[in-house]
Amino acid sequence: MKNIPFLFLLLIVTACETYSKQEVGSFDTEIQAYMKSHKMHLNRSESGLYFKFLRNGIGENIKLTDSVSISYKGSLLNGTVVDIQRKPITMLAKDLIGGWKETLVQAKIGSEIEMILPPQLAYGDHKLSQIPENSILFFELKIWEIK
């Protein structure tokens, strides 16, 4: 995506696909195998989100009503980079994909986070130009500002 970062598509696309327990379990198994092979240790939430705060940041936690300025890198588990924003961009927290919202409400200015999102917390069965449907995504992000 050359002109529009895919996160802006969040305003248009939401993952509303419902997955079976077997499918969710399969995604979780794939994530755990990926983390084991990459010697990663991330926390797992009840929703199936895996995350780790590399830096905790300062100040108050982000609220879903806040605008956040972030830089990030997103990739598929095979290492293919699907989007990268080196300069911070500002978005409404409430308009982001589920896994980002879940993580951001725990974050503060300066937080640096790694997270792995199963499809039900990312783009679900929607196929985007660089993201196949039902993709598990790995993100590295930094919070620059909260408004």
C-alpha positions as a Markdown table, in Angstrom:
| # | Residue | x | y | z |
|---|---|---|---|---|
| 1 | Met | 0.0 | 0.0 | 0.0 |
| 2 | Lys | 1.8 | 3.0 | -1.2 |
| 3 | Asn | -0.3 | 6.0 | -0.2 |
| 4 | Ile | -2.5 | 4.9 | 2.6 |
| 5 | Pro | -1.1 | 2.9 | 5.5 |
| 6 | Phe | -3.3 | -0.1 | 6.1 |
| 7 | Leu | -4.1 | 0.9 | 9.6 |
| 8 | Phe | -6.2 | 3.7 | 8.2 |
| 9 | Leu | -8.3 | 1.0 | 6.5 |
| 10 | Leu | -9.4 | 0.1 | 10.0 |
| 11 | Leu | -12.0 | 2.8 | 9.7 |
| 12 | Ile | -13.4 | 0.8 | 6.8 |
| 13 | Val | -12.6 | -2.8 | 7.7 |
| 14 | Thr | -13.3 | -4.7 | 10.9 |
| 15 | Ala | -12.8 | -8.3 | 11.7 |
| 16 | Cys | -16.3 | -9.5 | 12.5 |
| 17 | Glu | -15.8 | -13.1 | 11.5 |
| 18 | Thr | -16.6 | -15.6 | 14.2 |
| 19 | Tyr | -14.2 | -18.5 | 14.6 |
| 20 | Ser | -14.8 | -21.9 | 16.1 |
| 21 | Lys | -12.9 | -23.0 | 19.2 |
| 22 | Gln | -10.9 | -25.4 | 17.0 |
| 23 | Glu | -9.8 | -22.5 | 14.6 |
| 24 | Val | -8.9 | -20.3 | 17.6 |
| 25 | Gly | -6.9 | -23.2 | 19.1 |
| 26 | Ser | -5.1 | -23.7 | 15.8 |
| 27 | Phe | -4.1 | -20.0 | 15.6 |
| 28 | Asp | -2.9 | -20.2 | 19.2 |
| 29 | Thr | -0.8 | -23.3 | 18.5 |
| 30 | Glu | 0.7 | -21.6 | 15.5 |
| 31 | Ile | 1.6 | -18.5 | 17.6 |
| 32 | Gln | 3.1 | -20.6 | 20.3 |
| 33 | Ala | 5.3 | -22.5 | 17.8 |
| 34 | Tyr | 6.4 | -19.2 | 16.3 |
| 35 | Met | 7.3 | -17.8 | 19.7 |
| 36 | Lys | 9.2 | -21.0 | 20.6 |
| 37 | Ser | 11.2 | -21.0 | 17.3 |
| 38 | His | 12.1 | -17.3 | 17.8 |
| 39 | Lys | 12.8 | -17.7 | 21.6 |
| 40 | Met | 10.1 | -15.1 | 22.3 |
| 41 | His | 8.3 | -14.8 | 25.7 |
| 42 | Leu | 5.1 | -12.8 | 25.4 |
| 43 | Asn | 2.2 | -12.6 | 27.7 |
| 44 | Arg | -1.1 | -14.2 | 26.6 |
| 45 | Ser | -4.4 | -12.4 | 27.4 |
| 46 | Glu | -7.8 | -14.2 | 27.6 |
| 47 | Ser | -8.7 | -13.0 | 24.1 |
| 48 | Gly | -5.7 | -14.8 | 22.6 |
| 49 | Leu | -3.5 | -11.7 | 22.2 |
| 50 | Tyr | 0.2 | -12.1 | 22.8 |
| 51 | Phe | 2.1 | -9.0 | 23.9 |
| 52 | Lys | 5.1 | -7.7 | 25.7 |
| 53 | Phe | 6.0 | -4.2 | 26.9 |
| 54 | Leu | 9.6 | -3.6 | 26.0 |
| 55 | Arg | 9.3 | -0.2 | 27.6 |
| 56 | Asn | 6.5 | 0.8 | 29.9 |
| 57 | Gly | 6.3 | 4.6 | 29.2 |
| 58 | Ile | 5.1 | 7.3 | 31.5 |
| 59 | Gly | 2.0 | 9.2 | 32.4 |
| 60 | Glu | -1.6 | 8.0 | 32.1 |
| 61 | Asn | -2.8 | 5.0 | 30.2 |
| 62 | Ile | -4.4 | 5.5 | 26.8 |
| 63 | Lys | -8.2 | 5.7 | 26.7 |
| 64 | Leu | -10.2 | 4.5 | 23.7 |
| 65 | Thr | -11.4 | 8.1 | 23.3 |
| 66 | Asp | -7.8 | 9.4 | 22.9 |
| 67 | Ser | -5.9 | 10.0 | 19.7 |
| 68 | Val | -2.5 | 8.3 | 19.7 |
| 69 | Ser | 0.6 | 9.1 | 17.6 |
| 70 | Ile | 2.4 | 5.8 | 16.9 |
| 71 | Ser | 5.1 | 4.4 | 14.7 |
| 72 | Tyr | 5.1 | 0.7 | 14.0 |
| 73 | Lys | 6.1 | -2.3 | 11.9 |
| 74 | Gly | 3.7 | -5.0 | 11.0 |
| 75 | Ser | 4.6 | -8.4 | 9.5 |
| 76 | Leu | 3.3 | -11.8 | 8.8 |
| 77 | Leu | 4.8 | -14.7 | 10.8 |
| 78 | Asn | 6.9 | -15.7 | 7.8 |
| 79 | Gly | 8.7 | -12.3 | 8.1 |
| 80 | Thr | 7.0 | -10.5 | 5.2 |
| 81 | Val | 6.6 | -6.9 | 6.2 |
| 82 | Val | 3.1 | -5.7 | 5.4 |
| 83 | Asp | 3.4 | -2.1 | 6.6 |
| 84 | Ile | 5.9 | 0.1 | 8.3 |
| 85 | Gln | 5.5 | 3.7 | 9.7 |
| 86 | Arg | 8.8 | 5.1 | 10.8 |
| 87 | Lys | 7.4 | 8.6 | 11.4 |
| 88 | Pro | 4.5 | 8.7 | 13.9 |
| 89 | Ile | 1.0 | 8.9 | 12.6 |
| 90 | Thr | -2.0 | 9.9 | 14.6 |
| 91 | Met | -5.2 | 7.8 | 14.9 |
| 92 | Leu | -8.2 | 7.5 | 17.2 |
| 93 | Ala | -7.6 | 4.5 | 19.5 |
| 94 | Lys | -11.3 | 3.4 | 19.2 |
| 95 | Asp | -10.9 | 3.0 | 15.4 |
| 96 | Leu | -8.1 | 0.5 | 15.6 |
| 97 | Ile | -8.2 | -3.3 | 15.3 |
| 98 | Gly | -9.1 | -5.3 | 18.4 |
| 99 | Gly | -5.7 | -6.5 | 19.4 |
| 100 | Trp | -4.3 | -2.9 | 19.2 |
| 101 | Lys | -7.1 | -1.5 | 21.3 |
| 102 | Glu | -6.6 | -4.2 | 24.0 |
| 103 | Thr | -2.9 | -3.4 | 24.2 |
| 104 | Leu | -3.1 | 0.3 | 23.9 |
| 105 | Val | -5.4 | 0.8 | 26.9 |
| 106 | Gln | -2.5 | -0.6 | 29.0 |
| 107 | Ala | 0.1 | 1.7 | 27.3 |
| 108 | Lys | 1.4 | 5.2 | 28.1 |
| 109 | Ile | 3.5 | 7.8 | 26.2 |
| 110 | Gly | 6.8 | 6.2 | 25.3 |
| 111 | Ser | 5.6 | 2.6 | 25.6 |
| 112 | Glu | 7.3 | 0.2 | 23.2 |
| 113 | Ile | 5.4 | -3.0 | 22.6 |
| 114 | Glu | 5.6 | -6.3 | 20.7 |
| 115 | Met | 2.4 | -8.1 | 20.0 |
| 116 | Ile | 1.1 | -11.1 | 18.0 |
| 117 | Leu | -2.5 | -10.8 | 16.9 |
| 118 | Pro | -4.5 | -13.9 | 15.9 |
| 119 | Pro | -7.0 | -13.1 | 13.0 |
| 120 | Gln | -10.0 | -12.6 | 15.3 |
| 121 | Leu | -8.1 | -9.6 | 16.9 |
| 122 | Ala | -6.8 | -8.3 | 13.5 |
| 123 | Tyr | -8.4 | -8.4 | 10.1 |
| 124 | Gly | -10.2 | -11.7 | 10.3 |
| 125 | Asp | -11.2 | -13.2 | 7.0 |
| 126 | His | -10.8 | -9.9 | 5.2 |
| 127 | Lys | -8.1 | -10.0 | 2.5 |
| 128 | Leu | -6.1 | -6.7 | 2.2 |
| 129 | Ser | -3.6 | -6.0 | -0.5 |
| 130 | Gln | -0.6 | -7.3 | 1.5 |
| 131 | Ile | -2.4 | -9.3 | 4.2 |
| 132 | Pro | -4.0 | -12.6 | 3.3 |
| 133 | Glu | -7.2 | -13.5 | 5.0 |
| 134 | Asn | -7.0 | -15.2 | 8.4 |
| 135 | Ser | -3.4 | -13.9 | 8.9 |
| 136 | Ile | -1.6 | -13.9 | 12.2 |
| 137 | Leu | 0.2 | -10.6 | 12.5 |
| 138 | Phe | 3.3 | -9.5 | 14.5 |
| 139 | Phe | 3.6 | -5.9 | 15.4 |
| 140 | Glu | 6.3 | -3.7 | 17.0 |
| 141 | Leu | 5.0 | -0.3 | 18.0 |
| 142 | Lys | 6.0 | 2.8 | 19.9 |
| 143 | Ile | 3.6 | 5.4 | 21.4 |
| 144 | Trp | 4.8 | 8.9 | 20.8 |
| 145 | Glu | 1.9 | 11.1 | 22.0 |
| 146 | Ile | -1.5 | 10.9 | 23.4 |
| 147 | Lys | -4.2 | 13.6 | 22.8 |
